[in-house]
Amino acid sequence: MSDTVSTLSPTAEPLNKGPLNSPARVLLASLVGTTIEFFDFYVYATAAVLVFPTLFFPNTDPTTALLASFATFSIAFFARPLGAVVFGHFGDRVGRKTTLVAALLTMGISTVIIGLLPSYDQIGVIAPLLLALCRFGQGFGLGGEWGGAVLLATENAPEGKRSWYGMFPQLGAPVGLFLSSGAFWLLLHLMTQEQLLSWGWRIPFVASIVLIAVGLWVRLSITETPAFQKAIDKHERVEVPVMELFRHHKRSLVLGTFVALATFVLFYIGSAYLLSYNVKVLKIPFLDALEIQIVGSVLFGIFIPIAGKLAERFGRREVLIATTVLIGVFSFFLPGLMTSGESSIFVFVVFAMALMGMTYGLIGTALAAPFPTNVRYTGSSITFNFAGIFGASLAPYIATWLQTNYGMTYVGYYLGVAALITLACILLSGKDEV
């Protein structure tokens, strides 16, 4: 064992003396938390296309304003690794439950404040700066949320059920996408464009305070995970988890980051970028574009449990390999589907979100697998959020830039290269590492 192992007193009391969490409570707590976090995260992505270019970047041409809005969107992905380090430290030192509550509050407060921000016309350049700061807060909170939610599920899983339990927190992403898209869809039905730009856009951000209250109630009702409790009882916690991680687990960090690369590129091409492309380039009415995204979120959610079941039967690594190959094949069809009208866009969404569910449903368990309990929160969080930087943070920006300057064929190349890199890293990883 490393010399960084904590010298906790042998008489230290365990944090959890109560009954074990029931499966229903564990899965509900992991799902509800990630749903709230991803609702907050995606409601920003929708607003970044619909209202932020006008409200926070009004003195530029439409394309530049959109790119500036996507740039603030990307800030969260650079904040997420920092959140992973900070919350991961406390998650591996203090416990999963307490850290998850703190991450949820950080994310939620940042989201509510966005809904209260003045626009550029009211306070000038300070407005986009405050928007960027709040977006940083969203990313910082999500950086600590995801890893803890996955561990809450997988560290409570029975033997042989880890992939199935690890699938539940992943369902928060499609549910959050569905709710955020649905919220703006309702707003566009119930009010005029002028009302939406004036005050209506604020409603989903401020209303998330209700979801936060529900999430806190659920999270506070659970006890610590058995795996972490065992680490406490055996005095296996390390003093500085991130140092332990980079000292002894660098290979797992690097491979894990790029194992998730194609997952992120595919998703943000099929969500934030697609929404922008449909509205700005194909001139599809925003309501119709949102309906396409809502259908995509449903398909995304359906294929996550399918992935969990297939992994239990055939193996997680094998299902990830097959799905990544299919993503690479799909990249060759992307240009034709994206440039042949609204009906082809629907076909694109069907295949993209089905593949997304297959890969995303397993990626949480895969990224947590190679790390021991005493650095697992930090390790899984950092790999997931490093993958967010390389695969997601700039995906809408890069795809928009490639399509504008070189054509949609190069957006397909972009996804294909990401799939090749991911496939190589899965193959380099051993069976106990993915």
C-alpha positions in Angstrom: 0.0 0.0 0.0 1.2 3.5 -0.7 2.9 5.5 1.9 0.2 8.1 1.5 -2.3 6.0 3.3 -4.0 7.8 6.0 -3.0 7.1 9.6 -6.5 7.3 11.0 -7.0 6.3 14.5 -7.9 2.6 14.8 -10.7 3.6 17.2 -12.2 6.0 14.7 -16.0 5.4 14.4 -17.4 4.4 11.0 -19.6 7.0 9.3 -22.4 4.6 8.7 -23.8 2.4 11.5 -27.3 2.3 10.0 -28.9 -0.2 7.7 -27.7 -0.8 4.1 -29.3 1.2 1.4 -32.2 -0.6 -0.4 -31.6 -1.1 -4.1 -34.6 1.1 -4.9 -33.3 4.0 -2.8 -29.8 3.7 -4.2 -31.0 3.7 -7.8 -33.5 6.5 -7.2 -30.9 8.7 -5.5 -28.3 8.2 -8.3 -30.9 8.8 -11.1 -32.6 11.8 -9.5 -29.4 13.6 -8.8 -27.9 13.2 -12.3 -31.3 14.1 -13.8 -31.2 17.4 -12.0 -27.6 18.1 -12.8 -28.0 17.3 -16.5 -31.3 19.3 -16.7 -29.4 22.3 -15.4 -26.5 21.6 -17.8 -28.7 21.1 -21.0 -31.1 23.9 -20.3 -28.0 26.1 -20.8 -27.2 24.4 -24.1 -30.7 25.1 -25.4 -30.6 28.7 -24.3 -27.1 29.0 -25.8 -28.7 28.5 -29.2 -32.1 30.1 -28.7 -31.6 33.3 -26.6 -28.0 33.9 -25.3 -26.6 35.1 -28.7 -29.3 37.9 -28.7 -29.2 38.7 -25.0 -25.6 38.5 -24.1 -23.7 39.0 -27.4 -25.9 41.4 -29.4 -23.3 43.6 -31.1 -21.9 40.9 -33.4 -23.1 39.1 -36.6 -25.3 36.1 -35.9 -22.6 33.5 -36.6 -20.1 35.2 -34.4 -22.7 35.6 -31.6 -23.5 31.9 -31.8 -19.8 31.0 -31.6 -19.4 33.3 -28.7 -22.4 31.6 -27.0 -20.9 28.2 -27.7 -17.6 29.4 -26.2 -19.3 30.2 -22.9 -21.0 26.8 -23.2 -17.5 25.2 -23.4 -16.3 26.9 -20.2 -18.1 24.3 -18.1 -16.1 21.5 -19.5 -12.9 23.1 -18.5 -14.3 23.7 -15.0 -15.4 20.0 -14.6 -11.9 18.5 -14.1 -11.3 21.1 -11.3 -14.6 20.1 -9.7 -13.6 16.5 -10.1 -10.4 17.1 -8.2 -12.0 19.1 -5.4 -15.1 17.0 -4.9 -13.2 13.8 -5.7 -10.8 14.6 -2.8 -13.7 15.0 -0.4 -15.6 12.1 -1.9 -12.6 9.8 -1.3 -11.8 11.3 2.1 -15.1 12.3 3.7 -17.6 10.1 1.9 -19.8 9.8 -1.2 -23.0 11.1 0.3 -21.8 14.4 1.8 -19.9 15.2 -1.3 -22.8 14.5 -3.6 -25.0 16.9 -1.6 -22.4 19.7 -1.9 -22.0 19.1 -5.7 -25.7 19.3 -6.2 -25.9 22.6 -4.4 -23.0 24.1 -6.3 -24.6 23.2 -9.6 -28.1 24.2 -8.6 -27.2 27.6 -7.2 -25.2 28.5 -10.3 -28.2 27.6 -12.5 -30.7 29.6 -10.5 -28.4 32.7 -10.7 -28.2 32.4 -14.5 -32.0 32.8 -14.5 -31.6 36.1 -12.5 -28.8 37.7 -14.6 -29.3 41.1 -16.3 -28.7 41.1 -20.0 -26.0 43.0 -22.1 -28.4 45.8 -22.7 -28.8 46.4 -19.0 -25.2 46.2 -17.7 -23.0 45.9 -20.8 -20.0 43.6 -21.0 -20.4 42.6 -17.3 -23.4 40.5 -18.4 -21.5 37.9 -20.5 -18.8 37.8 -17.9 -21.3 36.9 -15.2 -22.8 34.3 -17.5 -19.4 32.8 -18.0 -18.8 32.7 -14.3 -22.1 30.9 -13.6 -21.4 28.5 -16.4 -18.1 27.8 -14.7 -20.0 27.0 -11.5 -22.3 24.6 -13.4 -19.3 22.8 -14.7 -17.5 22.8 -11.3 -20.6 21.2 -9.7 -21.2 18.6 -12.4 -17.5 17.7 -12.2 -18.1 16.4 -8.7 -21.6 15.1 -9.3 -21.2 12.5 -12.0 -18.5 10.3 -10.4 -20.2 10.2 -7.0 -23.5 9.2 -8.6 -21.9 6.4 -10.5 -20.1 5.1 -7.4 -23.3 5.4 -5.3 -24.9 2.9 -7.8 -21.9 0.6 -8.5 -20.6 0.4 -4.9 -24.0 -0.8 -3.8 -24.4 -3.3 -6.6 -24.6 -7.0 -6.0 -22.0 -9.3 -7.5 -22.4 -9.5 -11.3 -24.8 -6.5 -11.5 -22.4 -3.6 -11.6 -23.0 -2.7 -15.3 -26.8 -2.8 -14.6 -26.6 -0.6 -11.5 -24.1 1.7 -13.2 -26.6 2.3 -16.0 -29.1 4.1 -13.7 -27.2 7.3 -13.1 -26.5 7.5 -16.8 -30.2 7.7 -17.4 -30.1 11.1 -15.9 -28.6 12.5 -19.1 -31.5 11.6 -21.4 -34.1 12.5 -18.8 -32.4 15.8 -18.2 -32.2 16.4 -22.0 -35.9 15.5 -22.4 -37.0 17.9 -19.5 -34.8 20.8 -20.7 -35.9 20.5 -24.3 -39.5 20.0 -23.2 -39.4 23.1 -21.0 -38.4 25.4 -23.9 -40.9 23.6 -26.2 -43.7 24.5 -23.7 -42.4 28.1 -23.4 -42.4 28.6 -27.2 -46.0 27.3 -27.3 -47.2 29.5 -24.5 -45.6 32.8 -25.2 -44.4 35.0 -28.1 -40.7 35.3 -29.1 -40.6 38.7 -27.5 -41.9 37.4 -24.2 -39.4 34.5 -24.3 -36.5 36.9 -24.9 -37.8 39.4 -22.3 -38.4 37.0 -19.3 -39.7 33.6 -20.4 -36.2 32.1 -20.8 -35.5 32.6 -17.2 -38.3 30.2 -16.0 -36.4 26.9 -16.5 -33.3 28.2 -14.7 -35.2 29.6 -11.7 -37.6 26.6 -11.6 -34.7 24.2 -11.1 -34.7 25.3 -7.4 -37.7 22.9 -7.0 -35.7 20.0 -8.5 -32.8 20.9 -6.3 -35.0 20.6 -3.2 -36.2 17.1 -4.4 -32.7 16.0 -5.1 -31.4 17.1 -1.6 -34.3 15.2 0.1 -33.5 12.0 -1.8 -29.7 12.3 -1.3 -30.0 13.0 2.4 -32.0 9.9 2.9 -29.2 7.5 1.9 -26.3 6.1 3.9 -22.7 5.7 2.9 -21.8 3.0 0.3 -20.5 -0.4 1.7 -17.3 -0.2 -0.3 -16.3 3.2 1.1 -17.4 2.2 4.6 -15.1 -0.8 4.3 -12.2 1.6 3.3 -12.9 3.6 6.4 -13.0 0.6 8.7 -9.8 -0.7 7.3 -8.1 2.7 7.4 -7.4 2.6 3.6 -8.2 6.3 2.8 -5.3 8.3 1.3 -4.3 11.8 2.4 -4.3 13.4 -1.1 -6.3 11.2 -3.6 -5.3 13.2 -6.7 -1.6 12.7 -5.9 -2.0 9.0 -5.4 -3.9 8.9 -8.6 -1.3 10.6 -10.8 1.5 8.6 -9.0 0.1 5.1 -9.5 -2.8 5.3 -12.0 -1.6 7.5 -14.9 -2.3 4.8 -17.5 -5.9 4.3 -16.4 -6.4 8.1 -16.5 -5.1 8.4 -20.0 -6.9 5.4 -21.4 -10.2 6.2 -19.6 -10.2 9.8 -21.0 -10.0 8.6 -24.6 -12.3 5.5 -24.0 -15.0 8.1 -23.5 -14.0 10.5 -26.4 -16.4 9.2 -29.1 -19.2 9.2 -26.6 -18.9 12.9 -26.0 -18.3 13.9 -29.6 -21.3 11.9 -30.8 -23.6 13.4 -28.2 -22.7 17.0 -28.6 -22.9 16.8 -32.4 -26.3 15.1 -32.0 -27.6 17.7 -29.5 -26.2 21.2 -29.1 -24.7 21.4 -32.6 -27.6 19.7 -34.3 -30.1 22.1 -32.7 -28.1 25.0 -33.9 -27.6 23.5 -37.4 -31.3 22.7 -37.8 -32.3 26.3 -36.9 -29.6 28.4 -38.4 -28.7 26.4 -41.5 -31.7 24.3 -42.5 -34.1 27.0 -41.2 -36.2 24.4 -39.4 -38.6 26.2 -37.0 -37.3 26.1 -33.5 -40.3 24.2 -32.2 -39.8 21.4 -34.8 -36.0 21.3 -34.0 -36.8 20.9 -30.3 -39.3 18.1 -31.1 -36.5 16.3 -33.0 -34.3 16.7 -29.9 -37.0 15.4 -27.6 -37.5 12.3 -29.8 -33.7 11.9 -29.6 -33.7 12.1 -25.8 -36.3 9.3 -25.6 -34.3 7.0 -27.9 -31.2 7.9 -25.9 -32.9 6.8 -22.7 -34.4 3.6 -24.2 -31.0 2.3 -25.3 -29.2 2.9 -22.0 -30.9 -0.1 -20.2 -30.5 -2.2 -23.4 -26.8 -1.6 -23.1 -26.9 -2.6 -19.5 -28.6 -5.9 -20.2 -26.3 -6.7 -23.2 -23.3 -6.0 -21.0 -24.5 -8.4 -18.3 -24.8 -11.1 -21.0 -21.9 -10.5 -23.3 -19.5 -8.4 -21.3 -19.1 -4.6 -21.0 -15.9 -4.4 -22.9 -17.3 -6.4 -25.9 -20.4 -4.2 -26.1 -18.3 -1.0 -26.0 -16.1 -2.3 -28.8 -19.1 -3.2 -31.0 -20.8 0.1 -30.3 -17.6 2.1 -31.1 -17.2 0.3 -34.4 -20.8 1.2 -35.3 -20.1 4.8 -34.4 -17.2 4.8 -36.8 -19.4 3.3 -39.6 -22.1 5.8 -38.8 -19.7 8.7 -39.3 -19.6 7.9 -43.0 -23.3 8.4 -43.3 -23.4 11.6 -41.2 -22.8 14.1 -44.1 -25.6 12.6 -46.3 -28.1 12.5 -43.5 -27.3 16.0 -42.3 -27.7 17.6 -45.7 -30.8 15.9 -47.2 -33.6 17.7 -45.4 -35.7 17.3 -42.3 -36.7 13.7 -42.8 -33.0 12.7 -43.1 -32.2 14.7 -39.9 -34.8 12.5 -38.1 -33.0 9.4 -39.4 -29.7 10.8 -38.2 -31.2 11.4 -34.7 -32.6 7.9 -34.5 -29.2 6.2 -35.2 -27.1 8.8 -33.3 -29.1 8.6 -30.1 -29.4 4.8 -30.2 -25.7 4.5 -30.5 -25.3 7.2 -27.8 -27.4 5.2 -25.4 -25.4 2.0 -26.1 -22.1 3.7 -25.3 -23.1 6.1 -22.6 -25.0 3.5 -20.6 -21.7 1.6 -20.0 -19.2 4.4 -19.8 -19.7 5.2 -16.1 -19.0 1.7 -14.9 -16.1 1.3 -17.4 -14.4 4.5 -16.1 -14.8 3.5 -12.5 -13.6 -0.1 -12.9 -9.8 0.3 -12.9 -9.5 2.4 -9.7 -9.4 1.1 -6.1 -12.0 2.4 -3.7 -9.7 4.9 -2.0 -9.2 7.0 -5.2 -12.2 5.8 -7.2 -14.3 9.0 -6.8 -11.4 11.2 -8.0 -10.2 8.8 -10.7 -13.6 8.2 -12.4 -14.5 11.9 -12.1 -11.3 13.1 -13.6 -11.3 10.7 -16.6 -15.0 11.5 -17.4 -14.3 15.2 -17.2 -11.0 15.1 -19.1 -13.0 13.3 -21.8 -15.5 16.2 -21.6 -12.7 18.7 -22.4 -11.4 16.7 -25.4 -14.6 15.3 -26.7 -17.5 17.7 -25.7 -16.3 21.2 -24.7 -15.5 22.3 -28.2 -17.6 19.8 -30.2 -20.4 22.2 -31.1 -17.8 24.9 -31.9 -15.6 22.6 -34.0 -18.5 21.1 -35.9 -19.9 24.5 -36.7 -16.5 25.8 -37.8 -15.8 22.6 -39.9 -19.2 22.8 -41.6 -18.9 26.5 -42.3 -15.4 26.3 -43.7 -15.1 22.8 -45.2 -18.5 21.3 -45.4 -20.4 18.6 -43.5 -18.1 15.8 -44.8 -15.4 17.0 -42.4 -17.9 16.9 -39.5 -18.2 13.2 -40.4 -14.4 12.8 -40.4 -14.3 14.5 -37.0 -16.6 11.9 -35.5 -14.8 9.0 -37.3 -11.4 10.0 -35.9 -12.9 10.2 -32.4 -14.3 6.7 -32.8 -10.9 5.3 -34.0 -9.1 6.8 -31.0 -11.7 5.4 -28.6 -11.5 2.0 -30.2 -7.7 1.9 -29.9 -7.9 2.8 -26.2 -10.6 0.2 -25.4 -8.4 -2.5 -27.1 -5.3 -1.3 -25.2 -7.3 -1.6 -21.9 -7.4 -4.9 -20.2 -10.7 -6.6 -19.3 -10.4 -5.4 -15.7 -9.8 -1.8 -16.9 -13.0 -1.2 -18.9 
